[in-house]
Amino acid sequence: MTMQYRHLSKHIALMPLCLCLLIFITSTPALNANQHTPKKLLMHYMPWYKTPEIRGEWGQHWTGFNNQHNPEKLSPNGLPDIWSNYHPLIGPYDSSDPDVLEYHLLLMKIAGINGVIVDWYGIEDFADYGEIHIASNALFKATKKFNMDFAVCYEDRTVEYMVQKKHLPKENITQHLTQTMQWLEQNWFNQPNYVKVNDRPLLLNFGPIYIKDASHWQQAFKLLNTPPAFFPLHHLWKSVKADGGFTWVHPSAWNDKEKNKNIRRSLLHEFNYTSNDPNKIIPSALPGFNDVYENSYEGIDHRNGKTLQESLSATFAGQWPIIQLVTWNDYGEGTMIEPTIEFNYLFLEIIQDQRKIEHNPNFIYTKQDLRLPRQLFNLRKLKHTSQDQLDQIAQLIATGQTNLAHKHINKINSTRPQ
């Protein structure tokens, strides 16, 4: 059973901008106009979805933790009854399905996204951590196939849950953390497509929520050949003597109209208030926030894409080399950027537009190209075409040869059985 700690811990990351921030005077980073190195865009990715077709049952991130939804039935709006206010364009899916991973990664590549940050629960075979790890490993292998980057955001409240359930003795926390970090070094950190910061593997932590003593982290990293560039949440990173921090969701930038009339200024202040060094902060852009929890957090209206435009523009306004996109597919919180019934391809088109501004005229993909991965996904599921032929189309898309990919798909559709 998936624990609910990720959602419970959000209250820290969703804190309003404090009053001191309103009077905090700092120099904002220089504009990015003359920077020649493109931003590295990394998508925060949830690997926790399950379907009967792939793994024999519906996962609780589709049904709800109390199984209050049934994806096999339709809601009054005629869409599958899932635990979300929004619906994926391809329907509820399994995070370990290779066709889904191909679809997701090709969409990201066409939008100008460099890679993923997987929300990772560790390697322990406990609760559903093992299933999440299997899906995460499948995602990692798929990123290699399409020449995309990969990094990890570790959830340290998994350790708290294991301690509470007496699966892990409290005195073994450091040992468990050390073994987890050693596994990462031996299996993912050493791979060429793992994200590096100053030749060190990037490790995010959604917290620290439970392991708040810096000595636990220091001891775990001490035994690695190359300690990671450690980035917890941006208002907590200094408490564990980390290398920097990443921002998350900040509703007051949009919702506190009296105090924050200038959204960009509010976001830039938020990005900078723990450090003016762009190498110590990973700012985040998001499309909105509208959760389904019984005790909901403060929402952020999607505003038909304007929220993403504003937050993305703010992250591109400074010298931060890495930007995190929040998120690809957290349907419970309504931060999903992947194509949905409600928003279609809007959010990816906005990201693509920002990339074109940055790369102009070198960015080769178009908005029409964003429709290709779904067409390929549909052909995969119909199983009327040889997988080798579809693999070739996938590589055409991944390498920017989209005109050829369009032609091949059109030819297959014109000749396949109806």
Secondary structure, 3 states (H helix, E strand, C coil): CCCCHHHHCHHHHCCCCCHHHHHCCCCCCCCHHHCCCCCEEEEEECCCCCCHHHHCCCCHHHHCCCCCCCCCCECCCCCECCCCCCCECCCCCCCCCHHHHHHHHHHHHHHCCCEEEEEECCCCCCCCHHHHHHHHHHHHHHHHHCCCEEEEEECCHHHHHHHHCCCCCHHHHHHHHHHHHHHHHHHHHCCCCECEECCEEEEEECCCCCCCCHHHHHHHHHCCCCCCEEEEECCCHHHHCCCCEECCCCCHHHHCCCCCCCHHHHHHHHHHCCCCCHHHEECEECCCECCCCCCCCCCECCHHHHHHHHHHHHHHCCCCCEEEECCCCCCCCCCCCCCECCCECHHHHHHHHHHHHHHCCCCCCCCHHHHHHHHHHHHHHHCCCCHHHHHHHHHHHHCCCHHHHHHHHHHHHHHCCC
